[in-house]
């Protein structure tokens, strides 16, 4: 049976999801609704689609529409702020969700409320692995982990706009040499770099939590790729994973791997086949 999909956010990831659903690259689903408070973004995507979904730019209109009742899965691909504002209301209506802005779960109150709703309503929340590998390993050994350190390296353009720089009166355009600019917990990293370190949030959820996961952020003006190095020390050894990702053309903050991860997560939800990985 075909699943009816709604997408929140029409940026780099949301638009690619829309195009792939529309051209049937992902089977057993159809795009019914797109919601973005920026109508220019949703209209730009809408014009390229063969099968036209309904468009909304007001959240209350979206969740109270007759069409919303028929939706099987809502995909959040907007921002931490959007996830914080919308996810709880959607889950309370019994809908399944796929959430891309995983940093929202650094808010423990939000996390606990989501868990409570899921236990009560029996609906599902899917969190794609995004721009990092090894999440299945982290989940499998989480009870035996001594420490986890994530080192993320990006160029100035990919980090620009993060609250960290305004909070510390740093002009990122004036950073001309490779340097570590942040060394702290994943909890603080998500708050200081909400659009840049989604990877740290997923690792924290899969592993030992936001306040025990250490994050280092490096600015490297000469680096064109987004780099992630994950170091794990655990009871039976050590694990190191290195990832080098090209950013999307639409948004230097987003690695193309994160987009592919979202597509694969949706494909696994809609397909009736082998479920690979732990």
Secondary structure by P-SEA (a helix, b strand, c coil): cbbbbbbccccaaaaaaaaaaaacccccccccbbbbccaaaaaaaaaaccccccccccaaaaaaccccccccbbbbcccaaaaaacaaaaaaabbbbbbcccccccaaaaaaaaaaaaaacccccccccccccaaaaaaaacccccbbbbbbbbcccccccccccccccccccccccccccccccaaaaaaacccccaaaaaaaaaccccccbbbbbbbbccccbbbbbbbbbcccbbbbbbbbbbcccccccccaaaaaaaaaaaaaaacccccccc
